[in-house]
Amino acid sequence: MYAPERQQEILRLAREAGRVDVLSLAERFQVTSETVRRDLTALDRAGLLRRVHGGAIPAGRLAFEPDLTSRETAAPDEKDRIAAAALARLPVGGSVILDAGSTVARVAAGMARMETLTLTVVTHALPVAAGLAGHAGVDLHLVGGRVRHRTLAAVDAWALRAYSEIRADVLFLATNGFTAEVGLTTPDPAEAAVKRAAIAAARRVVLLADSAKAGQERFSRFGSFADVDVLITDTGLDPAHQAPIEAAGTEVVLV
């Protein structure tokens, strides 16, 4: 196979799977890893792919950010199972931070149905706050700041200052992508900064992410698995992703 033919096939695979890695491509095409890296570099220079650690993703994926509707309808069954497992880890009479994210919003919805719940909740996510505002057992603290229309999450200096002044028992954290090597990423730097501040404000961090986000990388990095105590994800997680995450000291819960 000539280089242009191989590169066209690499591009097709990347668009179908959302990512390609060097070692798998080398095995597939029976060429060296260095040959694959040259192919990826050529595609990157052409603006068709973007190089990331260990491979490449289609151009535009690093900055891609789905809107609220798209996030709510993606992997609904998996997110429901993850949220149910998260509800079982709520502290009794303690304090939690709820991040902005569709799976975390499902956790909030489950909390709203718990009549005997007694909990202090801190969040910068407007949908989460709206869902819990009427619960008599929830001492709700809404973190302010500039609200991003795409996610309805508060960001910037006000939010960062608020999180610097608290210490919660548990953070239920969301992410747009995760890898053991790079860590946790999201498209927007302002949201990444708030997530980073929320991690620092919690004694325990529980990451809620469906397996489709494994191996995905976005523009802004906000943490590593050294920051995460527990990852709750679905049974679709590839063991190749699970093993290095567990090796980093993170408990992986498959539901």
C-alpha positions in Angstrom: 0.0 0.0 0.0 1.4 3.4 -1.0 1.6 6.2 1.6 -1.3 8.3 0.2 -3.6 5.2 0.3 -2.5 4.3 3.8 -3.1 7.9 5.0 -6.6 7.9 3.4 -7.4 4.8 5.3 -6.0 6.2 8.5 -8.2 9.3 8.1 -11.3 7.1 7.5 -10.5 5.1 10.7 -10.0 8.2 12.7 -13.4 9.7 11.6 -15.2 6.4 12.4 -13.7 5.7 15.8 -12.9 9.3 16.9 -9.2 8.4 17.5 -6.4 6.3 16.1 -3.3 5.1 17.9 0.2 4.5 16.5 0.7 1.0 17.7 -2.6 -0.3 16.4 -2.1 1.4 13.0 1.4 -0.1 12.7 0.1 -3.6 13.4 -2.9 -3.1 11.0 -0.7 -1.9 8.1 2.3 -4.0 8.9 4.6 -1.0 9.0 6.9 0.6 11.6 5.6 3.0 14.3 7.9 5.6 12.8 6.1 5.2 9.4 2.8 5.7 11.1 4.0 8.8 12.9 5.1 10.3 9.6 1.7 9.5 8.1 0.0 11.2 11.1 2.3 14.2 10.8 1.4 14.6 7.1 -2.3 14.4 7.9 -1.9 16.9 10.7 0.0 19.4 8.5 -2.9 19.0 5.9 -5.4 20.0 8.7 -7.2 16.6 8.5 -6.0 15.2 11.8 -4.7 16.6 15.0 -1.8 14.8 16.7 -2.4 13.8 20.4 -0.4 11.7 22.8 0.1 8.2 21.2 -2.0 8.9 18.1 -4.4 11.4 16.5 -8.0 12.5 16.4 -10.0 14.1 13.6 -9.4 17.9 13.1 -11.8 19.9 15.3 -12.3 17.2 17.9 -10.1 19.0 20.5 -12.3 22.0 20.5 -15.6 20.2 20.0 -18.1 20.8 22.7 -21.6 19.3 22.5 -24.6 21.3 23.7 -26.8 20.4 26.6 -29.3 18.5 24.4 -26.6 16.4 22.7 -25.1 15.5 26.1 -28.4 14.6 27.6 -29.2 12.1 24.8 -25.8 10.5 24.6 -25.5 7.1 26.3 -28.6 7.5 28.5 -28.7 4.0 29.9 -25.0 4.0 30.8 -25.4 7.4 32.5 -28.4 6.3 34.5 -26.4 3.3 35.9 -23.5 5.5 36.7 -25.7 8.0 38.5 -27.4 5.2 40.5 -24.0 4.0 41.6 -23.0 7.6 42.6 -26.1 8.0 44.7 -25.0 5.1 46.8 -21.8 7.0 47.6 -23.4 10.1 49.0 -22.0 11.0 52.5 -24.5 10.8 55.3 -25.2 14.3 56.5 -22.1 15.6 54.9 -21.2 18.0 52.0 -20.9 17.4 48.3 -19.8 19.5 45.2 -21.8 18.7 42.1 -19.9 19.6 38.9 -21.6 20.6 35.6 -22.3 17.6 33.4 -25.1 15.4 32.1 -24.3 12.4 34.3 -23.9 14.6 37.4 -27.3 16.2 36.6 -28.8 12.7 36.8 -27.3 12.4 40.2 -28.9 15.6 41.2 -32.2 14.4 39.8 -31.9 11.2 41.9 -31.1 13.3 45.0 -34.2 15.4 44.4 -36.4 12.2 44.7 -34.8 11.2 48.0 -37.3 12.4 50.7 -35.0 11.7 53.7 -31.9 13.3 52.2 -30.0 15.7 54.5 -27.0 17.2 52.8 -25.0 20.3 52.0 -24.7 20.8 48.3 -22.4 23.2 46.4 -22.7 23.6 42.6 -21.8 26.0 39.8 -24.2 24.3 37.5 -27.6 26.1 37.0 -29.6 23.0 36.0 -28.3 21.1 39.0 -29.1 24.0 41.4 -32.6 24.4 39.9 -33.3 20.7 40.4 -32.4 20.7 44.1 -33.6 24.2 45.1 -36.9 23.0 46.3 -35.6 20.1 48.5 -36.1 20.8 52.2 -33.2 18.6 53.2 -30.6 20.2 50.9 -28.7 23.1 52.2 -27.9 24.5 48.7 -25.0 26.8 47.9 -25.0 28.2 44.3 -21.5 29.3 43.1 -21.7 32.4 41.0 -19.8 33.8 38.1 -20.1 34.3 34.3 -22.6 31.7 33.0 -21.5 29.9 29.8 -24.5 29.5 27.6 -23.4 26.2 26.1 -23.2 24.4 29.5 -25.1 26.7 31.9 -22.1 26.5 34.2 -20.7 29.5 36.2 -17.0 30.2 35.5 -14.2 32.8 36.0 -13.0 34.6 39.1 -16.2 34.5 41.3 -16.5 30.8 40.9 -12.8 30.2 41.5 -12.8 32.3 44.7 -15.9 30.5 46.1 -14.3 27.1 45.7 -11.0 28.3 47.3 -13.0 29.1 50.5 -14.6 25.7 51.1 -13.7 22.1 51.9 -16.4 19.5 50.9 -16.5 15.8 51.7 -17.0 14.6 48.1 -16.9 16.0 44.6 -18.8 14.3 41.8 -16.8 15.4 38.8 -17.6 15.3 35.1 -15.2 15.3 32.1 -15.4 15.4 28.3 -12.5 13.0 27.9 -10.0 11.0 29.9 -6.9 8.9 29.3 -4.5 7.5 31.9 -1.6 9.3 30.2 -3.0 12.8 29.7 -5.7 12.8 32.4 -9.0 14.7 32.4 -9.8 17.2 29.7 -12.6 19.5 28.6 -12.9 22.0 25.6 -13.1 25.3 27.5 -10.2 26.7 29.6 -12.6 28.6 31.9 -14.5 25.5 32.7 -11.3 23.6 33.2 -10.2 26.1 35.8 -13.4 25.7 37.8 -13.1 21.9 37.7 -9.5 22.2 38.9 -10.7 24.5 41.8 -13.5 22.1 42.7 -11.0 19.2 42.8 -8.8 21.2 45.3 -11.9 21.9 47.4 -12.9 18.3 48.0 -11.5 15.6 50.3 -12.6 12.8 47.9 -13.1 13.0 44.1 -15.5 10.7 42.3 -15.3 10.9 38.5 -18.5 10.0 36.6 -17.8 9.3 33.0 -19.3 6.8 30.5 -16.8 4.6 28.6 -17.2 6.5 25.3 -15.1 9.3 26.8 -12.1 6.9 27.4 -9.3 7.7 25.1 -10.7 11.1 24.2 -8.7 14.3 24.6 -10.0 17.9 24.6 -8.2 21.2 24.6 -7.9 22.0 28.3 -6.5 19.6 30.9 -7.7 20.0 34.4 -6.5 17.0 36.3 -4.9 13.6 36.4 -6.0 10.3 37.8 -3.7 11.0 40.8 -6.5 13.5 41.7 -9.3 10.9 41.3 -10.2 8.5 44.1 -12.9 6.6 42.2 -14.0 6.4 38.5 -17.5 5.2 38.0 -18.1 4.2 34.4 -19.9 1.5 32.4 -18.9 -2.0 31.5 -17.9 -0.9 28.0 -14.6 0.4 29.3 -11.7 -1.2 27.4 -9.4 -3.1 29.8 -6.5 -1.4 28.0 -7.8 1.9 29.5 -8.8 0.4 32.9 -5.5 -1.1 33.8 -3.3 2.0 33.8 -6.0 4.0 35.6 -6.1 1.4 38.4 -2.3 1.4 38.4 -2.4 5.2 39.1 -4.3 4.3 42.3 -7.8 5.1 41.2 -10.6 2.6 42.1 -12.6 1.7 38.9 -16.2 0.8 39.4 -18.0 -0.7 36.3 -21.8 -0.6 36.3 
